[in-house]
Amino acid sequence: MNTKEKVWHELQKLGLMPEDIEGSIKFTYQMLDYVYIQDREDEEFFAMYLPNVLEVTEENELEVLRSINECNNSLKAAKLCVNDGQVWIGIE
């Protein structure tokens, strides 16, 4: 069983309703949407994201990037990034 199958199985055991979205797994927990993204070349790699945390606009972009940098420098397990104009939080 690969990591994606294990994640799917564990989510179902927890009573969550995982969805296959273009090879990734999307699920909702406590009113937040999460995404597990599989790395097909590294079966042991685990990446879970909380997408679309904050919209990035021209007005807030510099403040958002500074905040992301501060979080990335202070947290060891979380990574923040901007994806298509939205802030995502991930763990790998």
Residue pairs with C-beta under 8 A, 6 or more apart in sequence:
1 9
2 38
2 43
3 38
3 43
3 44
3 45
3 46
4 25
4 36
4 38
7 18
7 25
7 36
7 46
8 18
8 25
11 18
11 25
11 27
12 18
16 27
16 28
16 29
17 27
17 28
18 25
18 26
18 27
19 25
19 26
19 27
21 35
23 38
24 35
24 36
24 37
24 38
25 35
25 36
25 38
26 33
26 34
26 35
26 36
27 33
27 34
27 36
28 34
32 50
33 50
33 51
33 52
34 48
34 49
34 50
34 51
35 48
35 49
35 50
35 51
36 46
36 47
36 48
36 49
37 47
37 48
37 49
39 45
39 47
45 92
46 91
46 92
47 90
47 91
47 92
48 90
48 91
49 88
49 89
49 90
50 88
50 89
50 90
51 83
51 86
51 88
52 86
52 87
52 88
53 86
53 87
53 88
53 89
54 64
54 86
54 87
55 85
55 86
55 87
56 64
56 82
56 85
56 86
56 87
57 85
64 82
64 87
65 82
67 80
68 80
68 81
68 82
68 87
71 78
71 80
72 78
72 79
72 80
77 91
78 89
78 90
78 91
79 89
79 90
79 91
79 92
80 87
80 88
80 89
80 90
81 87
81 88
81 90
82 88
